[in-house]
Amino acid sequence: MRPRNIGDVILDVKNISLSFGGVKALQNISFDVKEHEVRAIIGPNGAGKSSMLNCINGVYHPQEGEIVYQGEVRRDMDTHHAAESGIGRTFQNLALFKGMSVLDNIMTGRNLKMKTGILAQALHLGPARAEELREREFVEHVIDFLEIQAYRKTPVGRMPYGLQKRVDLGRALAAQPKVLLLDEPMAGMNMEEKQDMCRFVLDINDEFGTTIVLIEHDMGVVMDISDRVVVLDYGRKIGDGTPEVVRNDPEVIKAYLGVGH
Amino acid sequence: MIAAFVRQVLQDGRVSSDPVQGAREVRLCLFGTMRGYRMKAAYHTKGGADVAPFARKTSLNAPGSGCPGKETRQMSSMPPASADTFPRLLQHHASVRPNSPSIREKDLGIWQTWTWSQVLQEVRALACGLAAHGLTRGDHIAIIGANRPRVYWTVAAAQCLGAIPVPLYQDAVAAELVFVFQNAGITHAVAEDQEQVDKVLEVKEKAPGIAHIYFDDPRGMRHYTQPELLGFARLQDLGREFDAKNPGFFDAEVGKGAPSDPAAMFYTSGTTGNPKGVVHTHAGLIDRARVACEMEGLTADEEILAYLPPAWIGQNIFSYAQAMVAGFCVNCPEAAGTVTTDLREIGPTYYFAPPAILERLLTSVTIRMEDAGSFKRNLFKYFMGVANQVGGRLLDGKPVSPGERALYWLGDMSIYGPLRNALGMSRVKVAYTAGEAIGPDLFKFYRSLGINLKQLYGSTETAVFVCIQPNGQVKGDTVGPPVKGVEIRISDSGELLIKSPGLLKEYYKNPEATAAVLTNDGWYHTGDAGFLDADGHLKIIDRAKDVGKMSNGAMFAPKYIENKLKFFPYIKEAVAFGDKRDMAAVFINIDMEAVANWAERRGLPYSGYLDLTSQKAVYDLIKDCVEKANADLAQEEALAASQIKRFLILHKELDADDGELTRTSKVRRGFIGEKFGVLVDAVYSGKAEQFIETQVKFEDGRTGVVSATLRIADAATYPAVKKAA
């Protein structure tokens, strides 16, 4: 068992409701995320998991409720502000620049840390150059961490899916997030790739102390790596607690397996 | 001049404004584009303490020495005879060429360099640290990891103390290592990373003598609380403290070493039974390394890429013993997957590759050429034809007409040069291949490109160098004459016997095994069957014990047949049966990459390995290969009777994890015969297909079952060609 060093609540979601027209995507959802923990959000298809992440990092603006992040209360924020305040994320369907190399893709994740202007960068002036070198070095650490040295110059579109997922994670890591939102990081992977990804997620959590919120369908993975689990179903929260508690919750079992009539 | 420059740019995409620094630095430091180059060069030259994560290493380098192009180099001949142990060789180089590069490692995309004097400092700190933890003369220390500078330093540090390094295969599973740890009575172990530490901890449950485990890469090790664990940096800090308190200790320990002391122990993979620890002395290893260096004229300026497992004696000889003797530079690749790129960046001058790797390189070239446009493809085809005719003769210094010379020159400009560069062999002075027989076409391909690829013969027990093909006398099917110091004799039973200064001292704690191979008068029994040809070159046929007889009394040399088949690009492995039987049959592993490509080209749909192997078209393809091999066998009277009558394509790739191959990728024929006994029976009982269920072990240690119904096909044979008397 890994020794855990879980801190105070870093992200507190209170009574969030989100609807698109008549569709109620999220109804009165509340849960919290503590610093350094691995928090999983699970639920059947269409339960509102991705919508929840989208509310947290400002893609969607919930109609009701508030989110307290590092003591700051807000209903909504824009995505840029979310990224600046240390919320990073990866995407369910990957949103990489397919024609660009792994290095360049991860470098884009570093964009927030770059302060020089577009003109200086275009002309490759001294400060811009020094900055690029500095950031490149950080990106090299990410590449080393994710063990993708052999693909540094490979265009992302030519890489296998499992590795593209890793690059997506790399780009999120490049921004040095405090909280990392992972939207189905293991979807579509084979067993070996899943194991690798689990190892990376745990290593990120261990080495950098990054708080992790992940959506995942593979129950084995969820039960193995997460500290606490939130269960959503049709936009409602039906369970919350440690993997053991959630696993034995009759409501959750019903949502997942149905009930005999 | 301009043409040459343009060509160079086209070839490598490299441009340098500084011709002095240019060639080497750029080769090592570069991206494809102009902007990329400027970036990277700056990324490289950036050094010093302001780059925090690099401080760990750059602090060891002279300012600005981040890029290997800048080190000063000094020419020198072989070290004096007084440097007769590895630690003394290290001290010699540190004093003669303190600022020459000794070892490099690519880390975070940059080649980090340690000079000889820095390496001596590192080794000294390490040795003192190990001594502080109780490692003493005669102890064995296990080293398990990939090619990393610290792995090599540990070897040297142990030797400084008179302890014996035991390098182990990094992909071996814990169960395989238990015997070795128990046999060698290992108390100290060096592990590269978390994976290896976990393995050693697992071994410790059965070999509780392990008292200290040192690790190089701290990643993931944060939560390990075992008292026996210690990080490398901490170990070296301890060593420096110890050194400060006991200033004369290190030099005294080095002084105590004698050339006749054991220098290293290598466990042989062994096709049967427990592995045996082959003990080599400083004198033996240094002698063989020196003889080969002298024969090939290797100097301190050579570059080599260390990419094969350090537990293999060849890796130790090429990248440690010879580097220590000649004082050249060893380069450690960034990761297993980057070897091809690293090879191009380094451009080694001295290179070793087993035939399997050369084969893989050739396959990738062939596939890419087949995907190229018709103009390029035809150009390639034409000039490879020219190379085939001319290249080998040019390399051997045989007469070549001016017309042929001119054509070859054109080919060199357009094809061979760029291809050598793509293979990372532009600067290769000497390249060796060994371990398995190499296909004549494969061998000729590399030589015709102007790469001086040669065969050598040797084994773990002989410290590699027994025979080497001398420049200008290279034949496809022999391994050359014995090198200096080696005597060869063929016993009455046809077995090859050797006398050499590089012979093993003994098998560790195994006098019976030692006595079985090493006679009192110093002859080593190789177990290989072979003979010397008219020019005194040695030709190896097979393992003596594997050469069998078919039921009609004809000779059956399985390896010979298997090799003939493996020379076809579509066949990865072959296992021949026929000893004491009335006909020869083979099991075949297709080469997934080549066959998949072939299938794609003809629009043949398949869902995976198993599906591909069972396709009729693939069986026809392989049948064609088998029949060609039969035609070849029919040419040789003695072997004509062992033409292949039946074959099948196996449903799984033979794998070392499943025990079907040795760790050095040799087929374990007997084991396979037992494991797939149902298939063997089916083949010889004339069945057309057979169902089989096989246990497989996955890389993560879990097991699963693969089942399939395999077709067994017949192949045509040819009448033996009678040689005219």
Interface residues (C-beta under 8 A of the other chain):
Chain A: R2 P3 H124 R129 E132 L133 R134 R136 E137 E140 H141 I143 D144 F145 E147 Q149 A150 Y151 R152 K153 M191 E192 Q195 D203 D206 E207
Chain B: F31 G32 R35 R38 M39 A42 Y43 K46 V51 P53 F54 D107 L108 G109 I110 R219 G220 R222 H223 E334 A335 G337 T338 T341 F698 E699 D700
